[in-house]
Amino acid sequence: MNPLFAERTKAARRSVIRELLKLTEQPNIISFAGGLPDPDTFPREFLAQVAADEIRNNPGKTLQYTTTEGKLPLREPLSRWFAEDGMEFPPDHIVITSASQQGLDLVAKVFLDPGDVVLVGLPTYIGAIQAFQAMQAKLVGVPLEDDGMDLHALSDAITTARLAGQIPKFIYVVPDFQNPSGITWSEEKRRGLLEIASREDLVVVEDMPYRKLRYVGKPVPPVASLDEEGRVVVLFTFSKTLAAGLRLGALAGPKEIVEKVVTMKQATDLCTSSLTQRLAVRFFQEYDVEGHMRTICAHYRKKRDAMLSALERYMPKDEGISWTKPEGGLFLWVRFPEHLDTEQMLPRAIEHKVAYVIGAPFFVDGKGHNTMRLSFSSATTEQLEEGIRRLGQVVEEELASLRSPQRV
Amino acid sequence: MNPLFAERTKAARRSVIRELLKLTEQPNIISFAGGLPDPDTFPREFLAQVAADEIRNNPGKTLQYTTTEGKLPLREPLSRWFAEDGMEFPPDHIVITSASQQGLDLVAKVFLDPGDVVLVGLPTYIGAIQAFQAMQAKLVGVPLEDDGMDLHALSDAITTARLAGQIPKFIYVVPDFQNPSGITWSEEKRRGLLEIASREDLVVVEDMPYRKLRYVGKPVPPVASLDEEGRVVVLFTFSKTLAAGLRLGALAGPKEIVEKVVTMKQATDLCTSSLTQRLAVRFFQEYDVEGHMRTICAHYRKKRDAMLSALERYMPKDEGISWTKPEGGLFLWVRFPEHLDTEQMLPRAIEHKVAYVIGAPFFVDGKGHNTMRLSFSSATTEQLEEGIRRLGQVVEEELASLRSPQRV
């Protein structure tokens, strides 16, 4: 069959992370590798009740096809939710998607011809890399600083691409508690991003899977709320705020773009599940959504604090080791000295019954071998303590072995 | 934003049918236009009970992410179901999809570079046209005869494409009760199709959304069951057999292709809803699936019989009007004299409070203006009788007006 495959298929690789995750699924391993939300945060009793009620009493709206745009009674509260956060998207500027991975697929389809350039962070979310590469985009990495992308490097990268005859289409950002780094952009950099997008006539794709998960500090306005030209497309997901298994999210943006997204979605899956949409409709109608968000945030905050506190105590601090202190989300990011390779260290970690995700796959420039992502979402606070203690041990041993002459 | 859109987006059009459907949604119109399954066929009490039970007692499997391939306890009974029908696909040759529209999107992504040729029926399913065109394929139409594609025309079309320097990749067929025509392929033609695919080294994409909905006659073996070379990809959906709103289906095929499909699905939506998958798992575990299929078939058979009987009585039989007598599925197909244009006739039908789908959008060669699709799935037997009576009247008036000198 090989000669019949499309070019995109020949090049496509499965996520290295998913393959490595299999390694970490052994018993007794404390894993910081997965990025899964904690199922304890899903309002299961509520969902169980409304699922039965909806299917039994509202089968025409739950078991039958629905519109490609998605159910209006879901787009309406989403529109209000966005507005509370400063984003003005009327319901007809919103499309319900099969979670934000489908949002990524749809923006890729709408904007990307083979060879078109997408600007992404170094590091950036792997699912975005896969979606954009599936449409054969050229991904250009821009270094992430503590407060967002290096905007000079962003400008330069766009100029360089244009000089090489390439066509930049959009800048992909996760401005709040980014996966994988945990970094949040400053308002200044968000405004700077929009200035560059305006000057260069580019779209900004603002992915906000974690925005509602802020544990400390004050929210920074979404890029979309600062946009006066209609060039920001927002991707939202219910995976971290309601339940990941529903596969439910939304894409919001300027009407002209949203119309094209709907056309592409029609060809992609006709519509997102009526049943899961109705569960989210009821969630907005009847559940204490704001209270639920506070509960989730308090839940994850404890875990984040436990991981940060354990890192302070157990991670060797010499040799230029540093990590981010995310104000929300599910991840933090550890940087090691150049000569420590986290992929080479992984077997040692597995031996010590602790797992992490290697950083390199998040970098489109082939670097990042000395970084790792740690997720604090699934482990208990006891596991967080013990796991980081083990990890500190692993790093110490690895650094010692790198210093020892046998290794050379 | 227009200059930023991809080439595929500039060319993409929404389904004409969906736009026309809006016309038909006026009160008192008897509509044969929609292709929706009858919600009465969905086992709603069962689904309501298991949904509540699964969410309450099995939240880790229903509310959390699942694997891209889909749940094994769903792929296993599907594998057995396929085997009962002569198709040998072990569970690891099966991927759970977000219904068969996603199957179409995934095969398009896996196989199609811009300009690649896909052979399709004249007429063919519009969702397939949209999915293949989204990957910028060139669709080449092959006339459908009463027992399947004209295989000589198929061979010729492949040869012509190759001579023009184009690359044919696959032949797309719906061999059982095709949407829109209702036609079922003979076993002879199915074997002939495989011979051509083998000789030309092409893949066959066998879409079987209606296969389980046979009301009369003996099942013809699926193309995949006759395939000895591993070149058939099967698309299945639960939309007509369980519930359309779940957005659940499956793709089965040779391992090499399925692996690529999984890679593409990862980039497309990570996974299909865990919740809806679990409902189907329970459906296979606990429901009387075969009894359910018999009930559905008996239900639709009555409707089909009512429509066919009404057509016999009310449709003018002169002037070369003919229609198909499908042995299953949801649709039949009416052909009118060349000078009758069903799109031009539509306002007259709406006036008479009856609706159908015009045939032309199902033809990739720009023809079919004198055809229409009638769905018997949603109307009651009384509505079927009355609606066809009205339609007969509409056709008579239209033919009369076409004969009258005023119109010239």
Contacts between the chains, C-beta under 8 A, distances in Angstrom:
chain1	res1	chain2	res2	distance
A	1	B	203	6.9
A	1	B	231	7.6
A	1	B	254	6.7
A	1	B	256	5.2
A	1	B	257	5.7
A	2	B	256	7.5
A	3	B	201	8.0
A	4	B	111	5.9
A	4	B	169	5.4
A	4	B	170	7.5
A	4	B	201	7.6
A	4	B	202	7.5
A	4	B	203	6.1
A	5	B	110	6.3
A	5	B	111	6.4
A	5	B	260	6.3
A	6	B	109	7.0
A	6	B	110	6.4
A	6	B	111	5.6
A	6	B	112	5.4
A	6	B	113	4.8
A	6	B	116	7.5
A	6	B	135	7.4
A	7	B	113	5.5
A	8	B	109	6.7
A	8	B	113	7.9
A	9	B	109	7.2
A	9	B	110	5.0
A	9	B	111	7.3
A	9	B	260	5.1
A	9	B	263	7.6
A	9	B	264	7.0
A	12	B	260	7.1
A	12	B	263	4.7
A	12	B	264	6.6
A	12	B	267	7.4
A	13	B	263	7.1
A	14	B	262	7.3
A	14	B	263	5.1
A	14	B	266	6.2
A	15	B	266	6.3
A	18	B	68	7.8
A	18	B	266	7.4
A	36	B	64	6.3
A	36	B	65	6.0
A	37	B	64	7.7
A	39	B	59	5.6
A	39	B	60	5.5
A	39	B	63	6.0
A	39	B	64	5.3
A	42	B	59	6.2
A	42	B	63	4.4
A	42	B	64	7.9
A	44	B	55	5.5
A	44	B	56	6.3
A	44	B	59	4.5
A	44	B	63	6.4
A	45	B	56	6.7
A	47	B	55	5.0
A	47	B	63	7.1
A	48	B	51	7.5
A	48	B	52	4.5
A	48	B	53	7.8
A	48	B	55	4.0
A	48	B	56	4.0
A	49	B	52	6.9
A	51	B	48	7.5
A	51	B	51	4.0
A	51	B	52	5.9
A	51	B	55	5.7
A	51	B	275	7.8
A	52	B	48	4.5
A	52	B	49	6.9
A	52	B	51	5.9
A	52	B	52	3.8
A	53	B	48	7.8
A	55	B	44	5.5
A	55	B	47	5.0
A	55	B	48	4.0
A	55	B	51	5.7
A	56	B	44	6.3
A	56	B	45	6.7
A	56	B	48	4.0
A	59	B	39	5.6
A	59	B	42	6.2
A	59	B	44	4.6
A	60	B	39	5.5
A	61	B	245	8.0
A	62	B	245	5.5
A	63	B	39	6.0
A	63	B	42	4.4
A	63	B	44	6.3
A	63	B	47	7.1
A	63	B	243	3.9
A	63	B	244	6.8
A	63	B	245	4.3
A	63	B	246	7.2
A	64	B	36	6.3
A	64	B	37	7.8
A	64	B	39	5.3
A	64	B	42	7.9
A	64	B	243	7.7
A	64	B	244	5.6
A	64	B	245	5.2
A	65	B	36	6.0
A	65	B	239	7.6
A	65	B	244	4.8
A	65	B	245	6.5
A	66	B	245	6.8
A	68	B	18	7.8
A	98	B	98	6.0
A	98	B	247	7.7
A	98	B	269	4.9
A	98	B	273	7.8
A	99	B	269	6.6
A	99	B	270	7.0
A	101	B	267	7.7
A	101	B	268	7.0
A	101	B	269	5.0
A	101	B	270	4.6
A	102	B	268	6.8
A	102	B	269	4.7
A	104	B	267	7.9
A	105	B	267	6.7
A	105	B	268	4.8
A	105	B	269	6.8
A	109	B	6	7.0
A	109	B	8	6.6
A	109	B	9	7.2
A	109	B	134	6.5
A	110	B	5	6.3
A	110	B	6	6.4
A	110	B	9	5.0
A	111	B	4	5.9
A	111	B	5	6.4
A	111	B	6	5.5
A	111	B	9	7.3
A	112	B	6	5.4
A	113	B	6	4.8
A	113	B	7	5.5
A	113	B	8	7.9
A	116	B	6	7.4
A	127	B	266	7.9
A	127	B	267	7.3
A	127	B	270	6.8
A	130	B	266	6.2
A	130	B	267	3.7
A	131	B	267	4.8
A	131	B	268	7.4
A	133	B	267	7.4
A	134	B	109	6.5
A	134	B	264	6.4
A	134	B	267	4.4
A	134	B	268	7.4
A	135	B	6	7.4
A	169	B	4	5.4
A	170	B	4	7.5
A	201	B	3	8.0
A	201	B	4	7.6
A	202	B	4	7.5
A	203	B	1	6.8
A	203	B	4	6.1
A	231	B	1	7.6
A	239	B	65	7.6
A	243	B	63	3.9
A	243	B	64	7.7
A	243	B	275	7.9
A	244	B	63	6.8
A	244	B	64	5.6
A	244	B	65	4.8
A	244	B	274	7.8
A	245	B	61	8.0
A	245	B	62	5.5
A	245	B	63	4.3
A	245	B	64	5.2
A	245	B	65	6.5
A	245	B	66	6.8
A	245	B	273	6.2
A	245	B	274	3.3
A	245	B	275	5.3
A	246	B	63	7.2
A	246	B	273	6.0
A	246	B	275	6.1
A	247	B	98	7.7
A	247	B	269	6.6
A	247	B	270	7.8
A	247	B	271	7.0
A	247	B	272	6.7
A	247	B	273	4.4
A	247	B	274	7.9
A	254	B	1	6.8
A	256	B	1	5.2
A	256	B	2	7.6
A	257	B	1	5.7
A	260	B	5	6.3
A	260	B	9	5.1
A	260	B	12	7.1
A	262	B	14	7.3
A	263	B	9	7.6
A	263	B	12	4.8
A	263	B	13	7.1
A	263	B	14	5.0
A	264	B	9	7.0
A	264	B	12	6.6
A	264	B	134	6.4
A	266	B	14	6.3
A	266	B	15	6.3
A	266	B	18	7.4
A	266	B	127	7.9
A	266	B	130	6.2
A	267	B	12	7.4
A	267	B	101	7.7
A	267	B	104	7.9
A	267	B	105	6.7
A	267	B	127	7.2
A	267	B	130	3.8
A	267	B	131	4.8
A	267	B	133	7.4
A	267	B	134	4.4
A	268	B	101	7.1
A	268	B	102	6.8
A	268	B	105	4.8
A	268	B	131	7.4
A	268	B	134	7.5
A	268	B	268	7.6
A	269	B	98	4.9
A	269	B	99	6.6
A	269	B	101	5.0
A	269	B	102	4.7
A	269	B	105	6.8
A	269	B	247	6.6
A	269	B	269	7.9
A	270	B	99	6.9
A	270	B	101	4.6
A	270	B	127	6.8
A	270	B	247	7.8
A	271	B	247	7.1
A	272	B	247	6.7
A	273	B	98	7.8
A	273	B	245	6.2
A	273	B	246	6.0
A	273	B	247	4.4
A	273	B	273	5.8
A	273	B	276	5.9
A	274	B	244	7.8
A	274	B	245	3.3
A	274	B	247	7.9
A	275	B	51	7.8
A	275	B	243	7.9
A	275	B	245	5.3
A	275	B	246	6.1
A	275	B	275	7.5
A	275	B	276	6.6
A	276	B	273	5.9
A	276	B	275	6.6
A	276	B	276	7.2
